[in-house]
Each structure stands twice: as structure tokens, then as C-alpha cells.
Amino acid sequence: MGSLPPARRPPRHNRPMENINTWGSWLRHALELSATVAFALSGVMAAARGRLDAVGVFVVAFVAAFGGGTLRDLLLDQRPFFWVRHVEYVWGILALGTAAMLFMRQRHFEPTERVMQIPDALGLGLFAAVGVDVASRAGMPALVCVLMGIVTGVFGGVLRDIVCNEIPSAFRDHRPYAVCAFVGGWVYLGLSALGAPEWVALVSTVTITAGLRLLALWRDWRLPLWQVGH
């Protein structure tokens, strides 16, 4: 009996799909890293405004950068936490905090609340996109995905302000903050439902969320206040 011919390998028709998946994974990682840096900067500035010592600066930076994503991972039962999976984030925050403190001391830079709002708005948009994407890939319902985007984008700033002994700016400045993340989350889900590429949905969510927040600051849009009659 003759030997069987060698099996032929199936053609690699899925190579474009592998490239797409690799690109999507890289983009998610880049957005999460950028959001971590943005919120860490806002934490360093908040600590500097509060005249905290070096330990306080690092604690506030860590809380601001990792607070929202940690709560998201807890609620979605994701283990290990995102900053444990990417321990380079921790080293990056340590380096960033050290460099920022040296820069502000040498240049006598006094961060104002207005300056701090810029990285805060960027971090909101970036983390909101990451949060809704993580929840969507975990198979969560649409509303839960949007709420996870809000939690990821807002909770780090809330913890930052609480640690600095302030009422969280997300609650007291009356300009749309969590609302921007809410709108951005539905943009992500809408584009995904329409079959848009993943990178389009992610970038659009970041742009709209951060853009709405910056526009609200520029135009001084304010939400209605809770008023109690006397």
C-alpha cells in the first residue's frame, strides 16, 4: 500500500482578520495607557494644589489613574485588575509623578483648576471609551456597557478629589461631566451596531466625550441645580 500524500495546509484566508484583531488590541492598549497618563497628571496637579508631600502626590496620582478602571474590573469580575496585567503602568506613574514634581519645583509652576481640567477632560474621554469597550466585549447589556464607561471615566476623578478633601468636581461644578461619558457610550454602541470598524467607534467615543466636556467648559454650559424652596 502506498504512503498517503502529505496533508496540505489550508490557505491563510484569515490573515486580514488577524491583523484587524491585532490593530484593535493595540488601539485599546494605547487608549488605556493615554487615559492613565492623563488622569495621573490631573492627580499630580490636584496634589500640588493641595500642598501634599511626595507620598501624597503619588497616592493621588495612583488613585486618579487606577480608581475608575479598578472599580470597572470589580463590577465585571475581571481578574487580575488592568494595572496588574500591565505593571508597566505602575512604573510609568512613578516616573511621571517624579518628573512632574521636579518640573513644577524648578519652574515654580502653580497648577490652577482651569489647567487641571484639560487632562481631566482627555482622561474622561479615553477611559469612557475603554470602559464601554471592555464591557461590550464581556457581553454585557447595552445600558450596563454605557454605565461601565461612565464608571471608568468618572470614578478616578471622584476618588482624586475625595483624597484631596474636596467635594468631587464631577458633582459640584454643575457643568456636564458624567453626561458627556453617557453620550459617548451610546455613540460607541450605535457605531458598533451599524457595523463600523472598532477603531472608528473607539476614536469617535473619545472625541465626542472629551470634546463635549471641553465645549461645556468653554461655553460654560451648566446643568440645572437642585433648588429647595424656603
N, C-alpha and C positions, 0 to 999 in steps of 0.2 A: 504494500500500500504506500503510495507516495505521500510525502510530507505536505501538510497544509500550508498554503501560502501565508506569508506574514500578514497580520492584521494591519489594515490601513487606518491611520489616524483621521478622525473626522476633521473637516476643514474648520478653521477658527473663525466662524462667522460671527462669534460674539465678541471679537476684539473691540469694535467701536463701543459696545455696551460696557466692557471693562474699563475703557478709557473714560467714559462718562461717569461711571461709579467712582473711579479714582479722582477725577476732577471734582465731583460733588463732595467727596470726603475731604479733599484738600481745602475746598472753599469753606466748609463748615469749621474746620480746624482754624483757618485764618480768621474767620469772623469771631470765633470764641476767643482766640488769642487777642485780637484787637479790642474786643469788649472788655476783657480782663485788664488790659493796659489802660484803657480809658477810665474805667471805674477806679482802678488803683490810683491813677493820677488825681481823680476827684477826691479820693480818700486822703492822699498826702496833702492836698491843698486844704481840706477841711481840718486836718490835724494841725497844720501850720497856723490856720486862723484861730484855732483854739489854744495855741501856745502849748501843745503837748510835747513831751520829751521824745527821744528817739524810739523808745519802745512803743509809746502811744502812736507814733506815726506809722510804724509797721503794723500794729494791730488794726488801726483804722483802715489802712490800705488793704490788708488781707480781708477784713470783714466786707468792705465795699466791693472788692473784686470777686470774692467767692461766695458771698452770702446768698444771692439770688439763685445761682446755679446749684448750690448745695441743697437749698430747700426744694428746688425742682426735682433733683435726683431723689430726695427723700420721698416726695409725694408720688413719684413714678416708680419707686422701688428700684432705682438704678444703682448698682454697686459694681466697682468702687465709685466714689464720687469723681466728678470730672477732673478736679485738680489733683486727685490721687492717681488717676490714669495718666495724667500729663504733669508729672512732678516738675517738669521744666518751667511750668507756670509759676511755681513757688519760688524757684531760683530767680526767675525773671522779676518777680515783685520785689524780692530782696535787693536785687541790683538797681531796679528802678527807684525804689524808695531811697536808697543811699545816694544815687546820683541826683535825685530831685532835692534832697536836703542840702547837699553840697552846693548845688546851683543856687538855691534860694538864699543860702547864707552868704555866698560870695557876691551875688548880685543884689543883695538886700531886697529881694522880691517879696512883696506883700500880696498874697493872693486874695482877691476880692470875691464876693459871692457871684458877681457877674461873670468873672473869668472862670470860676469853677463850673458854671452852668454849661459851658461848651463841651468839655469831656463828658460831663454827666449826660447831656443830650445824645452824644455819639454812642456812649455806652448803653443807653436805653434802647436805641435802635438796633444795635448789634446784638445785645443779649435777648431782646424780644424776638428777633429772627431766629436765633439759635434755639430759644425755648420752644417756640411753636413747631420748629422743625423736629426737635428731639421727640416731642410728644406725638407728632404726626407719624413719625417712623415707628413709634411704640404702639401704634394702632389705637390711640385714644380718640374719643368722640370730638367733633369739631369744637364745641364750646370749651371742653377741657383743654384742647390744644391752645386755644386763644388765652385761656386763663394761665396756662403754664408759661406762655410768652410774657404775660404781664408779671407774673411772679418772678421770673428770671430777670426781667429788665428793671423791676422796681424795688425788689426786696433788699438788694445790696445797698442802694442809696438810703433806704429806710434805716437799716442797721447802722450805717455810717453815721447818720445824724443822731440816732439814739445814743451811740457810744460817745459822741461828742456833746452829749447832754443838751440836745436841741430837739424841738418838735420837727419831725421829718418834713423836708421841703416839699415832698410829694403831697402832703396834706395841708400845708399852711400857706403856700404862695398863690393858691387859687387859680393858677394857670394850668391848662391841660397837661397832664403828665402820664398817668396810667391810661387815660383816654387815648393818647397817641399810640401806645402799645396795643390797645384794644383794636383800634382801626388797622394798624399794621398787621396784626394777626389774621384778621379776616381777609386782608389783601393777599397774604400768603396762601390761605386756603382757597380763595377764589381763583387765583392763578393756577394753583395745582389742579383744581377741578377742571379748569379749561385746557389742561394738558401742556402748560408752559414748562420749559426746562427748569430744573431745580434751581440752577444758579439765577435765573430770572426772578423766580419767586423770592429767593433769599435777598438778593440785592434790592429788589423793589420794596421788600418789607423794611430793610434798613433805611433806605432813602426816605420812604414815606413817614416812618415813625420818627426818625431823627429830624427830618425836615419839618414835620408838624410841630414838634417841640420847639425847635429854633424859631419857627414862624410865630408861634404863640408868645415866645419871649420878646421877639422883635415888635410884634403888633400889640403886645400887652393884652392878649385875649384872656378873659377870666371866666371861670365857672361861677354859676350862681351860688351865693353864700346862704348858709343856714341861718335864718333870722328868726328870733323868738320875740314876739310882741311883748311889750311891757304893759 
